[in-house]
Amino acid sequence: MLSPPPTRPDSNCLPFGPARSIIPAVRILTPHRRSLRFPIPVRAFPTREQANMSEDAALVVGSPPSPAGALKRPVFCPPGPSASCSAIWVSGSTLLMSDAAAAQAAVDLHQRLMASGHERPEGDACPICFDLIGLPMHEHAKRNVCCMKRVCNGCALAAYRRGMYNSCPFCRTNLPTDEASELAMIQKRVDKGDAVAIYFLGNQYYYGMLGLARDVPRAIELWREAAELGSINSHHHLGHIHYNGDGIEEDKPRGIHHWQQAAMKGDVLSRHMLGAVENIDGNYQLAVQHWMISAKMGDEGSLNEIKEMFKKGHATKAQYGEALLGYRDATEEVKSPQREEAKRLGV
């Protein structure tokens, strides 16, 4: 499981409390590169409506261009030397807006972030039995490149017993016999604009698999394309790449932004990572809130983190008990007789 590296707290903070205060806060940068710390829970990202500011505002120069499909209109600051503006991330671009607007945008985002993404996405369910797949999914299911469907081990075992030895349990296509034919099947789906296939091809470039040379820039390019098409997993991987500076320049705000986008759509790992980031920043209450959500979706790592927070006095006994019950319910939900038999047989 991904773990963000330790970060040093900001030394230049407004008088809202120390850098590692348990008060949830936002860190953004002013045009003078001074770190501001707002007493609100998450990093600031404006909505499209909040981007529609005064036409006579001063355009900020030097911001990197937005990727395709991102917010086209920049965020402006009122003109004048005394303007109070803050640099924030919007769909991958550094933009400026007033401190008050940034604070309100962060509050709005926090409300959406904590109110949504409490259920796993449809893509986490087996397309045959329609039950959610247990976590971690790579241990309980296999993705077939012919149709890019992830079939659970229980359904795979049932198909095998019906004589489907060399074909996909879902689409009945013959399974590839070598890396070249597997890559050709992936590329065929990519050419049709399949977001899952584009994400999967990005993985092959990132890890240097299926005979491909490791190419991180190409992987990032594919993940960005897949993310624009709705791939939640791509957002998660982009979050890891940018936050940790893995093969690319480190950019923690952008990494957190991608994790937020995935978490709001129900991605368990991204929700866990947001909790880890808040824990590093000393926002223990917010970290527990994130981990409560992911633990109730069946993430054992989040449950263990809440246990540690309880030991340290940062989580209550009631919170730990609630997480335990939620985790138990989530793990029971993904069980079935076929899956239990597949587990017993080592499928």
N, C-alpha and C positions, 0 to 999 in steps of 0.2 A: 504494500500500500504506500502511496506517495506520502512523503513527509516534507513540509517546507523547512528549509534551513533556518537556524536561529537568526534573528535580526536585532540590531541595536536600536533601542527606542530613540525617537527624535529628541534632540537636545533643545531645539528652539520651539517652544510651545507657548501659546497664549495661556493666560491664567485660568484655565478650565480644570486644573489639577495636574498631577505628575503624569509623565508619559505612560506609566504602567498602571494608571488608575483603573479600577474596575468599572468606571463609568464608560459605557460604549462611546466611541468617538470616531471622527472622520479626520484623516490627514490629507490635506491637499496643499498645493504649492502656489504661492502668490507669484506675480510677475517678477518680484525681487528674489525669488527662490527661497522665501522664508516659509517654514512649515507651519501651517495652521492646524489646530486640533479642535474640531467642533464636538460638542458633547452630544453626538448622535451616533447611531450604531454602525453605519456602514459607509463605504466610500461613496462619493457623490457622482451620480450619473444622471443628467437631465433627460426628461422625456422630449418627444418631438414638440409638444405644445410649449414647453419651457424654453425651447430654442428660438421661438418666434419673438424676438425682442425688437427694440426700436431700430428702425432703418437708418437713423442718423448716428448709430453707435459706431465706435471705432473698431475696425476689423483687426483681429490679432494676426500678425504676420509671423511666419516661421513654423506653423504647425504642420506636422506630417499629414499627407493626404489620406482621406478616408478610403478604405477598401470598397470594392464594388458592392452595392447594396446597402452601404452604411448611410448614416445621416448625412445628407448632402449640404445642408445649410449650417454654417459655423455658428457657434454661440458668441455673442458680442459682449463687450463691456462698455459702459457709458464713457464718452470721451473726456479727456481732461487729466492733468497730472495727479489729481487727488483720487482718481477712480480706484475703488477697492475691488480687485478682481482676483480670481483663483483659478489655477490650472487644474483641469480635471480630465478624465477619460470619457470620451463618447464614441462608441463603436470604433475604437482603435485610434482616435486622433486626440492630440492634446489641444484643448480649447479653453477659452477663458469665459468666466461669467462672474457676476457679483457674488460676494461672500454669502449674502442673504439667500440668493437664488440657489447657490450650491448647497446651502444647509437645508433648504426646503426640498430640493431634489433628492438629497440623501435620505431625508425622512420618508419621502414617498417611496423610494426604492426599498427602504427597510421594511415598510409595511407590506409591499408586494412580495418581498423575499421571504418574510416570515409567514405570510398567509398562504403562499402557494408552494407547490412541489412537495406536498405531504404524501403523495401516492406515487408509486413507481410508474414509469411510462408504459404505454402499450407494447413497445418494442421489447420489454423485459419478460413478456409472456411467451410461452411456447405456442407456435401457430397451429399445432395439432390438438393439444388438450386444453389450450387457452389458460392454463394455470401459470402464475408467475414462477420464474426460474429462481432457484435458491442462489444465495450469494456465498462466495464469488461465482459468477455465472459461468466462467470458463471451466469450473470444476463440475458443473451440473448440466452442461449442454455443449453442443458443438455447432458451429456455424458452417453451413455448406455454401460454397462459392457459386454454385449453379444458380441459386435463387436468393442468396444472402439471408436465408432464414436460419434462426438459431433454434434447433430442435432439442428438447430436453432428453436426458439419458433414458427416462422411462419410455418415451415414445420411440426412441431409437431402438431400444431393446424389443419393444413390441413389433416394430417393423422387421427387425432381423428374424424374429420367430415366425413371421409370415412369409419368409423367403426372400425379403428384399436385402440381399447381401451387398450388392454393388451399386445401389441407386439411392437417390435422396428420398428420405421418408416423406418429404413434403411435396416436391414437384416431380418425383419419379425419374429425374434425369440421371444418367449414368455418372458416377463419381469420377473425377479426374484421376489418372493413374500416375502422373508425373508433375513436376513443378511447372513445366512449360504449358501443359494443358490447363492447369489450375490458374496460372496467370492469365491465360487467354480468356477463361471464363470470367474472371474478375474484370478484365478490360472490356469485355462485351457489356457487362452491367454498367461500367463507368461511362461508356459511350452513350448509354441511354439516360444518363443523368441520375443514376441511383445513388442517393446520398450515402447509404450504408456501404455500397461498393467503393465509392470515392474515399470514404473514411478508411475502409479496410485496405485499400491500395496505399494510402498514406502510411499505414502501419508497416506495410512491407518495405517501403522505402526507409522508414525510420529505423527499423531493426535490421535492414539488409537481408531480407528473406526472399524465398522463391527465386533465387539466382540474381536478385537485384543488388547493386552496390548500395551501401548505406548513403543516403542523401537526405539530410535533415531539412535543407531549404525546400526540396521538392515535397517532402512529407508535410511541412507546414503549409505549403501552397495548396495541397490537396485537402488538408484538414479545414483550412479557411473556406474553400469552396463547399465542402460538405456541411460546414456549420451554417453557411448562408442558405443551404437547402434544408436545414432543420436537424442536422445530426447532433444529438446531445453528446455523444461520445467524443466528437471532434472538439466541442467546447471544452470538455474536461481535459483532453490532451493538450490543447492550446494553452489552457490555464497552467498546466505543469511546465510546459516549455518556457513560457514567458516568466512565470514566477521564479523558477529556479535558474533561468538563463542557460538552459540545456541546448547547446548548439545554436543559440541566438543570444543577442544582448538581453541581459536581465531587465525585466519590466514588470515589477510586482503589481502595480495598479491594473495593467492590462490582463495579467494572469488572474487576478481576483475577479475582474469583470467577466471573464469567460466562465469561471467557476460559478459565479452568480447566475449567469444565463442558464447554465446546465442545471443548477440546483432548483431554480424556479420551475423547471420542467420535470423534476422528480429524480434527478441523477443522485444516487446515494453517495458515491465517492466524492463528488464535487461538494455536496453538503458537508461531508466529513471534513474536507479540506478547509472549508470556510470556518468551521469550528476550530481547526488547528491554527489557522491564521489569527483568529481572535484570541486564542489561548496564548500564543506567542506575544501578542500585543498587550496582554494583561487584562483583556476584556472577558473575564471568566464567566460572568453571567450570560453573556451573549454566546460564548463558546458552548456552554451547557445547552442553551436553547437549540443551537444547530445540531448538536450531537443527540439531543432528545428526538429530533425529527428523524435523523438517519438511523438511530437505534430502533425506533418503532417501525422502520421499513426493513429491518432484518440485518443491519450492519453490526457485526460483533465487535469490530474495532471501536466504533462509537460507544457501544455499551461499556467496553473496558475503560475508555477515557472518562466516562461519567463516574465509573467506580473509583478511579483515581482522584477525580475532582471531589467526590464525596469524602474520601480519606483525608484530603487536604483542607476540607471545610468550605470548598467553593460550590458544592452542590448539597442539597438537602436530602434527608433520608426519603422523603416523599418523592422527590425527583428521581432518585435512583430506583425506587420501587416501581414507579410509573414506567421508567425505561425498561426494567426487567420484564414487566408484564407485556409491554408493547413488543419487545423483542421476541418473547415467547410466542405471542399470537402471530407475528410475521413469519417465524420459522415453521410454525404448525401449518400455516396457510399454504406453503409451497410443497408440503409433503403429499404423497399419493402412494398407493400400494405398488404401482409399477416403478415409481422412482426409488422406493425403498428396496425393491428387489434388485433393481439395477445397481444400487449402491452396494448391496450385499454381494453381488456377482463381480463387482469391480468394473462395471461398464463406464 
